[in-house]
Amino acid sequence: MSEPMTGGRLVSLCLSQENVRHVFCVPGESYLEVLDGLYDFPQIQLISTRHESGAAFMAEAYAKASGQVGVCMATRAVGLSNLSIGLHTAKQDSTPLIALVGHVPQAHQEREAFQEVPLAEWFRPVCKWTVEIREVHRIPELIHRAFYVARTGRPGPVLIVLPQDVLEALATTETPHVLPYHSSIVQPDVAAVEAVHEALIAAKRPLMIVGGGVIRSGATDSVLKVAERYVMPVVTSFRRFDAVPNSAAYYAGWLGFGPHRTLTEELRHADIVLAVGTRLSQVTTQDYTLPSPETEVIVVDVDPLSGVTAHAPKMTITSDADAFCKQLLASGTATLSHAVRELRQTRVQQLHRAYLQFSDARQVDTPRYVSPERYVNLETMMHDFVRTVPADTIVTSDAGNFFGWLARYYRFETPGTYVGPTSGAMGYALPAAIGVKLARPTQTVVAFAGDGGFMMTMSEMATAMMYGVKVIAIVVNNKMYGTIRAHQERKHKGRQVGTTLWNPSFSELARSFGGFGVTVRTNAAFLPALEGALQTEKFAVIEIVSNPSILSVGQETSENRP
């Protein structure tokens, strides 16, 4: 470092050294020196959002889409509390994320100063690591370590607390070199892989579950080769549809909310489950009821115990997903007999056919309670959507029952084309789409949201307009918190409380923000609206008026049944 600089400018220098290109924030006075420092680094685009949750969601989705560490910033307790939903999402989704948070000057701490709480301690359960930098000369050391921690092993969020006085202090020491990040790949134990080979050869009904670790390691091709070698079906875990092409002959479908019953029954009767790059979460395992206690489970992941199942796995292997699959392909000399191969092939074909039938919107009759003059048939809408958007379209989504139609009827063919939260966070879709579009500007990005979730972060339409980020938001409007209403119908039929909503016109709001907006009330109007959204150079909102009596795929409200 040729001359002294403030701690804030030193933070900005460290971000530049880490090749950060976008930072998402709501500006705050506690980290004013970082903002000022970024003025001298024009290669880093600062995206000012309208709410810290939007900043965190953008950074988290940007990280997923770019393969880099996402960076967001906020001020003190009030800003960090709003960032928390994005940090929790990054934790559950294993997303590398850095949160830089300005804090009370050290001389004022422990007095319940303005907007003060112990930030590092507060967020320790949510983050992979939290650290408060108390001396200006340690800024480079700890920031570079934070980036290293965020992206190594099981990736996750790191919180860096920056007291205001540290950011205003002058650093006079030489700036250390960036902590080297070597993309060293965790290799599996060879003997353990041999044991897996023998188990799969001897199995009667093997099945493979793959997740986000496959996407991160680029293991899709290797996974399909493993499936081909052992002639076993491949299933994707919750909201990891794009880990393998859904048209692949060995693909049997996805696990999550509302999977097809043929698949869950197959998983129930599998004698060996090979789980690669997945946590086997509560949703994937259907509330920890699958696989069955009798099933031998083999877990392969960089952190194989990060998702503990209800039953102890037979074997855990610490390994990168792609490295494991390649080692497995090279292992063993034993092969399947012709009879066993034929038997397994029949099973694989049956499961793939069942998935194709389950996910084919063209085979779904219009539900009895959809009036073609008043509401949009979501099955038909998805069919039209799939055949219209570019093949490399990236889809982001909120949580909500509207998602059932997307999950069931949209077939993902390329890794990295779905970005959604396994945390079930509402308000994710729109800011996530903005983050994704900044990372991959040449691809079409479409956000799917319900009316409840969209309203939580719809102010980020202003962010999209301000920075010229062209994304499309499809808002399924049934004027209710649909997921909770569906639970009410199942548990307390006819006694709905607190789930009915009043909404503005989302299309008019989009236009008032300067974007493209259209309300769709019939299926005939959907394709022209979608084509208009694809052609416009502005962000777009397509408001879908859906029947409130159709709560989810296959569920109707009690008062609308004859």
N, C-alpha and C positions, 0 to 999 in steps of 0.2 A: 504494500500500500504506500503510494508516494507521498500522500499528505493525510492529515487527520480527517476523519469524517464522522458524522453522527452515527449512533447506533442504528437509526432508522435507515440511513443510506446504506449501511453495511448489510442490513437485512436484504435490501433490494439487490445489492451486489451478489449476495449468496443465491438469491432466486435466479439471477441471471446465470451464475455459474452452474446451476442445476438445470439450465436450459428450459426454464419455465417460460411459457409464451402467453398464458392467460391467467389472471387472478380475478376472483369474483368476490365482491364485498358490498356492504353498506358502510360508507366512510364514517369514521369516528375520531373524535379529538384525541383520544388516548393513544392512537397510533398515527398521528398526523405526520410524524417524521418518516414513517415508512411510505406514506402516500407521497410526500415530498421527494423522497429518494427515488421512487419509481418514475418521477418526471424525467430523470436523467437516463432512463433505460427504455427508450421507445419501442424496443423489440418485445417488451412485455405489455400486452394490452390489458388495461384495468377495466373490468366490466362492473359498473355500478348498478346494483340491483335494487328492487323496491322493497325487499324484505330479506333478512338474513337466511331464512329457510330457502328462499330462491337461490341465494348465493351458494349455499351448501349443496343443494341439489344439482345446480349447474356444474360445480366443481367435481362432484362425485360422478356424474354422468360423463363429463369431459374426460375424466380419468379412464373410465371404462372404454370410451370410444377411441381415445388416443393411445392407450397403453402407457401413458405417463402418469406422474403423480399430480392429482388435482390440488389446487391451492385456493383457499377462501380466507377471508379476514372479517373480523368483527370487533366491537368495542366492549370491553368489560363484561359484567354479569348479564346485562340486558341483551347485548348482542349475542353473547355465547349461548344464552338460553334459547334464542331463536335459531342458532346454528345447530342445536342439538339433534333435531330430527334427521338432518343430513349426516351427522357424525354417526348416529345409530344405524342409519342405512348403510354407511360405509363399513361399519363393524360387521353387520350381518351379511353383507355382500362381499366381504373381503376385498374392499376397494382401497388402493393407496391414496391417502388424502392427508394434506397438511392444513391445519387450522391455526392461523396466526391471530392471536387475540390480545389487543391492548389492555393494560391493567393499571390499577391505581399505583401512583408513585410509592416506592417502598417506604418512604418516611410517613406515609399516611395509612399504611396497612395495619391490620389488627385493631382498627378503630371504627369498623363499620362505616368506612368512608363512602363517598358518593359512588354508587353502583359497585360496591365491593362485596365479593365473597371469595373464599379460597378457590380459585378457578381450577388449578391443577388437581387438587384433591376432589373437587366436585365432579370432575369428568373422568376420573381414573377408571371407573367401571365401564365406560362407554368406549374408551380409546385403547389402542394398543400400547401407547406410551404417552405420558404427559410430562412436561418439563416447564419450569419457570426459569427464565434466564435472568440472573441477578447481577451479572457483571458484563459490561459492554464488550470486553475483549473475548468473551466466550461465545459471542453470537455465531461466528463462523463454525466453530467446533460443534455446537449443539444443533444448529440448523441443518448442517450437512449430515449429522448423525440421525436427525429426525427423518430426513428423506430416505436414508439407508434403512431405517427401521420400518418405515411405511411400506416399502416395496419388497423387502426380503421375507423369506419364510411365507407364512400366511399373511398377505398384505392386509393393511388396515389403516384406520385414522390415527394421526398423531396430533396432539394439542401442544402448541408452543405459546406460553404466556409471556408477554412482553411488557414489563412495567414501564410506565411513561418516562421515568427518569433515566432508565437504561437506554431508551431510544433517543433521548435528548443528549446523552453524554457523548463525549468525543472519544473515538477509538484511535489509539496511537501505535498499536502494535501491528506487525506485519500480518496480513490476512493469510491464514493457513490454506494449504491446497484443499480442494474438494476431497472429502472422504471418498476413496475410490469405490465405485459400485461395479463389481464384477458380476455379470449375469451368470454366475456359476449355477449349474443345474444339479439339483439333488438327485443322485443316482440311487437306484434301489439295491438292496442286498441280493446278490445273484442266487444264493441258495433259496432265499424266500421266493423269488420269482420262479425257480424250478418247481417248488412245492405248489405254487399256484397253477402252473402248467399241468402237473399231474392231477390236481384236484379237478380242473376243468375237463380233462380228458375222461376222467372217471365219472363225472357228474351225469345225472339223469335229466335234469331240467335247469341248466345254468342260465343266468340272466345277468346283464350288465347295466348298471346305473351310472350315468356320467353327469357331471355338473360344470360349474364355472371354472374349475381347475383345468378342464380340458380346453376351454376357450382361451384361458390365459397362456397356456403352454403351447398352443397351436397343435393340439394332439388329435384333431378330428380325423385326419386320414389314418393315423395309427390306430385309433379306436375302431374304425370300420374294418381295418385289416385284421385286428384281433377278433372282431365279431365273425368275420369270414373264416378265419382259421378254425375257430371252435364252434362255428355255426350256432351262435346264440343271439337272442334278441338284445337290442340296445334301447334303453329307456332314458329319457332326460329327466333330471330332477326339477324341483319347483322353480318355475320362471327361468329355466335354462334351455328353452326349446331349441335354440340355435346352436347347441353344442355339436350336433350332427345334422346333415341335411335330412329334412323330414320325408323326402322322397326316397331315401336310401332303403334298399331292400331289407336291411336288418333292423330298421327303425320300427319300434312297437308302440311309440307314443310317449306321453309325458305324465309325470306324477305331479299332483298339486290339488287344487280345488276342482272337483268334478271330472276326474279322469274316467276313461271308459272302463266298464266293469270287467270286460275281458282281460284287460291289462292287470287290474288289481287282483283278480283271481289267479292269474298266471304268477304274479309275484308272491301271492300267498302260498302257492304250491311249489315254488322254486326250491331246489335243494341246495344250490349255491348261488349267492349274489356277489358279484364282483363290483364294488363301488369305487369308481375312479374319479378323483377331483371333485368330490361332493361331500357335504356335511351330513347327509342323511337327516335332514332337519325334521321338525315336527310335521310340517305340511307335506314334505316328500314322503314320509313314512305313515301318513294318514293317522296322525295323533299317536305315533309310535306303536301302531298295531302291526305294521309291516316292516321288514319281513317277519315271517312267523318264527317263534322260538326254536323250531326244529331246523330252520334254514341256517346253513353255514355262511357267515358274512365275512368277506375279505375287503378291508378298507385300504385304499391307496390314496395318499394325499401328502402334500408338504407338511401338513399338520393333521395326521389321521385321527387324533382324538379331539379335534375342535368341535365336532358334532357327535355327541355321545348318543348312541341308540339305546333303546329299551333293553336290548340283550347284548351281552358282551360279544364283540366280533371274534371269529375264530382266529383271525390274523390281521395285524395292521402293518402296513409297509410305508415308511416315510420316503416319498419319492415324488419328483415331478411327474405329471401324468404322461407326457410324451415319452420321457425316458423310460418309465415303467413299461409302457406298451411296446416300445421298440425292443426292450430287453426280453419281454415275454414272447415276442415274435421270433426272437433268435434262440429261444430256450427249447430244451427237450427234443427227444427224437420220436417219442410215442405219438401216434396219430389216431384219429378216429377210424373205426371200422366203417366199411361202406354202409352197412345196415344202420349204424348209429347216425352217420352223417345224413342219410336219407330221412330218418325219423326226425332229427333236429331241423332239417331243412323244411319239412312239412310244417312243423310247429312255427318256425320263423315266418313262413309265408302266410299262415293263418293269422298270426298276430299283426303282420303288416297290412293285410287286407282288412282286418277289423279296424285298424287305425284309419285307413283311407276312407272306409265307409263312415266312421264316426266323425271325421273331419270334413266331409263333403257337404257343403251348404246346399248344393243343388238338389240333394235328395231329401231335404227337409221341407215338409208341407208348411204353408202359411199357418201359424197358430190360430186357433179358433177365435181368439179375442182381439185380433189385430184388425182394425178397420183400415182398408187401403186408402180411404179418403182422409184419415186423421193421423195415422201413425206410420212410422217406418218399420218394416219387417227387418230385424237385425240380421237374420240369416241371409236374406237376399242382399242386404247392404254389404255384408262381408264378402259374398260371392262377387259382387261388382267391384268392391275395393281391391280384392286380390287380382282380378284380371285387368285392372287399370293402372296401378302404380308400378314404377320401374322395379325390376327384379332385385336390385340392390338397395331398395328402400330400407331405412332404419326406423323401427317402430319403438317408441317409448310409451309407457303406460302408467297410469295411477293404479291404486288399489280400488276395488269396487266390483259389484256384480256385473256391470257392463263388460268387464274383462272376460267373462266366461265365453262370450261370442268370439272375441279376438283369439283367445287361447284355443278354442275348439276348431275354428274355421280358417285360421291363417296358418299357412305352412311355411316355416322358415327354412331356407336352403343354404344360407351362408353364415358362418360364425360371425358374431359381432353385429348382427342386424336386429337384435332385440335388446333393449336396455330398460330394465324394470326392477323395482325394489322387492327383494324377498322379505323385507321388513314389514311390508304391508302399509307403507307410508302413503297417506293421501296428499294431494298437492304436488306430486312428483313430476307428472307427465310433461307439463309445459316448460318449467325451468330445465328439466332434463333434456328436452328436445333442443333447447337453446344451447346448452353445453355440448351436446352431441354435434350439432351443426357447426359450431366453432371448431370442433376437432376434425370433422370430416365434411368440409364445405361443399364438395362436389356431389354429395349424395342427397337424395330426397329424405327428409326426416318428418315423420308423422307422429303426433302425440295423441293417444287415446285417453279420454278422461270422462268421468261422470260429472254431473252438474255439481254435486257436493264437493268433490275433490278439486274441480277446476276453479271454483270460487275461492279456494284457500290460497292460491298463488296466481290468480289471473292478472294481478297487477304487473306481472312480468311481461305482459303484452307490451307495456311501455318500454321494457328493456329490449325486447325483440325489435321494436320500431326504432328505438334510439340508435342501435348498433347495426341496423339493416340485416337482421338475422331472419332469413326466410324459412319459417317452419309452418307446418299445417297442424292445427289442433281440431280433432273431431270430438265434440262434446255430446255425449249421450245424455239427454235431458229427460228424466222421468219425474222430476220435481220431488225427489226424496233421497234420503240416505238409504239406498237400496239394499245394501248388505245387511244393515241392522234391521231393516224392515223384514227382510227374508227370515232372519233369525226370530223375530217376533212372531211371524206367521207359523214357524215350526213349533215354537215353544209356548206361545200365548196367542193362539189363533183368534183373529178378529179384534185383538186388543192392541192396536198400534198407538204408540205414544212417542212424541218427539222426533219422528222421522219424516214428517211431511215438510216440504220446503217451499218457500216463495222465491222465485228467481227473476232476475232481469232478462232482457233479451241479449243473449251472448253475442249474436251476430251484430246487433246494433252497437254493443260495447266495442267489438273489434273494429268496426268502422269509425267509432269515435276516437279510438286510439290511432287511427290512420291506416288500419289494415283492411284486408278483404274479409267480409263477413256475409254469411248467407244462412238462413234457416230452412231446413229440409223437413217437410211434413209427409212426403210420400216417397216411395222408392223411385218413381219416375223422375223425381227432382234430384236424386242423389248424384247420379253420374255427371250431369251438367255442373253441379256444385263442385264435385271433386276435380273435374277437368279445369274449371276456373281457378281453383286453388292451386293446382299444379302449374298453371300458366302464369299466374300473377308473380310479380317480383317482390311483393310484400308478404308479411306474415298473414296467415289466413285462419279463420275459425269457421268450421262447419258445424252448426248446431242441429243435432238430430233429435227430433221430437219422437220419443219412444213411448210405448204404451205402459202406463204405470201399473197395470194389472199383470204384466209379465215381469216378474222380479228377477228371474235368472233363466238360463237355459233349462226349460222343463219345469219351472215353478211359477204358479200364478197366485194372486192374492185371493183370500177366501171370499171377500165380498163381490168378486167378479166372476166367481164360478156359478153356473146355473144350478 
